[in-house]
Amino acid sequence: MILDSFEQLEAQQMHENLTRLDSALQREMDLLKVLLIDWAEWDDTYQYMQDFSTEYEQSNIVNSTFVDLDVSAFVFLNAKGQTAKHFTFDVKNQQISILSKDTLKSIEHFHKPLPPSLSGIIKLNNQFYIVTSNKIVKSDSLGPIKGYLVMLRIFDTKMVSALAKRTLLLSLIHI
């Protein structure tokens, strides 16, 4: 009888912990999605998909953008879901990094058939990322669609630690 009570209490605590963790993860994905929509539904990005101007890159895709937004990569897909341009940055080491061809192919794969948007956690080249994507349209949210913008945020020990603190699940830090 006492054992059953402990099992019920443990199951209830585990359910509450998983619910808090799920909410915290969803919040992280939602925050990244808000950033992404701001970029993807912007006249400047829409124009960029037509001319790939270096002015856009020099004004917007700079090291401080990656650091301030805590974004690991911007991947611009054309309207067919193929990589048109991509930019990556290792926020931890403060240096430009590279996404492998396999990683880019995986990102393209997740966009076929083309969804209006994508959001979740994926594993690419033995690294987990929060990923979100959205169609690239004008600032008034009208098209035609020029492609898709994908943002990746590395899911590393720093993020796990932040989630653990936020959800009071300090045992997660040891993962």
C-alpha positions as CSV (number, residue, x, y, z in Angstrom):
1,M,0.0,0.0,0.0
2,I,2.8,2.5,0.9
3,L,4.8,1.4,-2.1
4,D,1.8,2.2,-4.4
5,S,1.5,5.7,-2.8
6,F,5.2,6.3,-3.5
7,E,4.9,5.1,-7.1
8,Q,1.9,7.4,-7.6
9,L,3.7,10.3,-6.1
10,E,6.8,9.6,-8.2
11,A,4.7,9.3,-11.4
12,Q,2.9,12.6,-10.6
13,Q,6.2,14.4,-10.0
14,M,7.7,13.0,-13.3
15,H,4.6,14.1,-15.2
16,E,4.8,17.6,-13.7
17,N,8.6,17.8,-14.5
18,L,8.0,16.7,-18.1
19,T,5.2,19.2,-18.5
20,R,7.5,22.0,-17.3
21,L,10.3,20.9,-19.5
22,D,7.9,20.6,-22.5
23,S,6.6,24.1,-21.9
24,A,10.2,25.5,-21.6
25,L,11.2,23.8,-24.9
26,Q,8.1,25.1,-26.6
27,R,8.9,28.6,-25.4
28,E,12.4,28.4,-26.8
29,M,11.0,27.3,-30.2
30,D,8.3,30.0,-30.1
31,L,10.9,32.7,-29.4
32,L,13.0,31.6,-32.3
33,K,9.9,31.4,-34.5
34,V,9.1,35.1,-33.7
35,L,12.6,36.1,-34.7
36,L,12.4,34.1,-37.9
37,I,9.1,35.5,-39.0
38,D,10.5,39.0,-38.4
39,W,13.3,38.2,-40.9
40,A,11.4,36.0,-43.4
41,E,8.4,38.4,-43.8
42,W,10.5,41.5,-44.5
43,D,10.8,43.4,-47.8
44,D,14.6,43.4,-47.5
45,T,14.8,39.6,-47.2
46,Y,12.3,39.3,-50.1
47,Q,14.5,41.5,-52.2
48,Y,17.6,39.6,-51.2
49,M,16.1,36.4,-52.6
50,Q,16.0,38.1,-55.9
51,D,19.4,39.6,-56.1
52,F,21.5,38.2,-53.2
53,S,23.0,41.6,-52.6
54,T,26.2,41.9,-50.6
55,E,24.7,45.0,-49.0
56,Y,22.0,42.9,-47.3
57,E,24.6,40.5,-46.1
58,Q,27.0,43.2,-44.8
59,S,24.1,45.0,-43.0
60,N,22.3,42.0,-41.6
61,I,24.3,38.7,-41.6
62,V,27.2,39.8,-39.4
63,N,28.8,38.2,-36.4
64,S,26.9,40.4,-33.9
65,T,23.6,39.2,-35.4
66,F,24.4,35.6,-34.6
67,V,25.5,36.5,-31.1
68,D,22.6,38.9,-30.3
69,L,20.0,36.5,-31.6
70,D,21.8,33.4,-30.4
71,V,21.4,31.8,-33.8
72,S,23.8,29.3,-35.3
73,A,22.8,29.4,-38.9
74,F,20.6,31.2,-41.5
75,V,19.8,29.0,-44.5
76,F,18.0,30.6,-47.4
77,L,16.2,28.0,-49.6
78,N,14.8,28.9,-53.0
79,A,11.1,28.3,-53.8
80,K,11.9,24.7,-54.7
81,G,13.5,24.0,-51.3
82,Q,17.1,24.0,-52.5
83,T,19.8,25.8,-50.6
84,A,20.4,29.2,-52.3
85,K,22.7,30.7,-49.5
86,H,23.7,29.9,-46.0
87,F,25.6,31.5,-43.2
88,T,26.8,29.9,-40.0
89,F,28.5,31.1,-36.9
90,D,29.9,29.3,-33.9
91,V,28.5,31.5,-31.1
92,K,30.6,29.7,-28.4
93,N,33.9,30.2,-30.2
94,Q,32.9,33.5,-31.8
95,Q,33.9,32.5,-35.3
96,I,32.4,31.7,-38.7
97,S,31.7,28.0,-39.1
98,I,30.5,25.8,-42.0
99,L,27.5,23.6,-42.5
100,S,28.4,20.4,-44.3
101,K,26.8,19.5,-47.6
102,D,25.2,16.6,-45.7
103,T,23.7,19.0,-43.2
104,L,22.3,21.2,-46.0
105,K,20.9,18.2,-47.8
106,S,19.2,17.2,-44.5
107,I,17.7,20.6,-44.1
108,E,16.5,20.5,-47.7
109,H,15.0,17.0,-47.1
110,F,12.9,18.4,-44.2
111,H,11.5,20.9,-46.6
112,K,10.2,18.4,-49.2
113,P,7.4,18.5,-49.8
114,L,7.6,22.2,-48.9
115,P,5.8,23.0,-45.7
116,P,4.6,26.5,-45.0
117,S,6.8,26.3,-42.0
118,L,8.8,23.9,-39.9
119,S,9.6,24.0,-36.2
120,G,11.2,21.4,-33.8
121,I,14.4,19.8,-32.7
122,I,16.6,18.0,-35.2
123,K,19.9,16.2,-35.1
124,L,22.3,17.1,-37.8
125,N,25.9,15.7,-37.9
126,N,25.7,14.5,-34.3
127,Q,24.5,17.9,-33.1
128,F,21.0,18.8,-31.9
129,Y,19.5,22.1,-33.1
130,I,16.2,23.9,-32.6
131,V,15.1,24.6,-36.1
132,T,12.4,26.8,-37.5
133,S,11.5,27.9,-41.0
134,N,9.1,30.2,-42.7
135,K,8.2,31.2,-46.2
136,I,9.9,34.4,-47.5
137,V,7.3,36.9,-48.4
138,K,6.9,40.7,-48.4
139,S,6.4,42.7,-45.1
140,D,2.7,42.6,-45.7
141,S,2.8,38.8,-45.7
142,L,1.9,38.6,-49.3
143,G,3.8,36.7,-52.0
144,P,4.6,35.2,-54.3
145,I,6.8,33.2,-52.1
146,K,10.5,33.7,-52.9
147,G,11.7,30.8,-50.9
148,Y,12.1,29.8,-47.2
149,L,14.3,31.0,-44.4
150,V,15.6,28.5,-41.9
151,M,17.1,29.4,-38.6
152,L,19.1,27.0,-36.5
153,R,20.0,27.4,-32.8
154,I,22.4,24.9,-31.4
155,F,21.0,22.8,-28.6
156,D,24.1,22.5,-26.4
157,T,25.0,22.2,-22.8
158,K,24.4,25.9,-22.3
159,M,20.8,25.6,-23.4
160,V,20.3,22.4,-21.4
161,S,21.6,24.3,-18.3
162,A,19.3,27.3,-19.0
163,L,16.3,25.0,-19.4
164,A,17.3,23.1,-16.2
165,K,17.4,26.3,-14.2
166,R,14.2,27.7,-15.7
167,T,12.3,24.5,-15.0
168,L,14.0,23.8,-11.6
169,L,15.1,20.4,-13.0
170,L,18.7,20.8,-12.0
171,S,19.4,17.1,-12.6
172,L,19.2,17.9,-16.3
173,I,22.6,19.7,-16.1
174,H,24.3,16.3,-15.9
175,I,23.0,15.1,-19.3
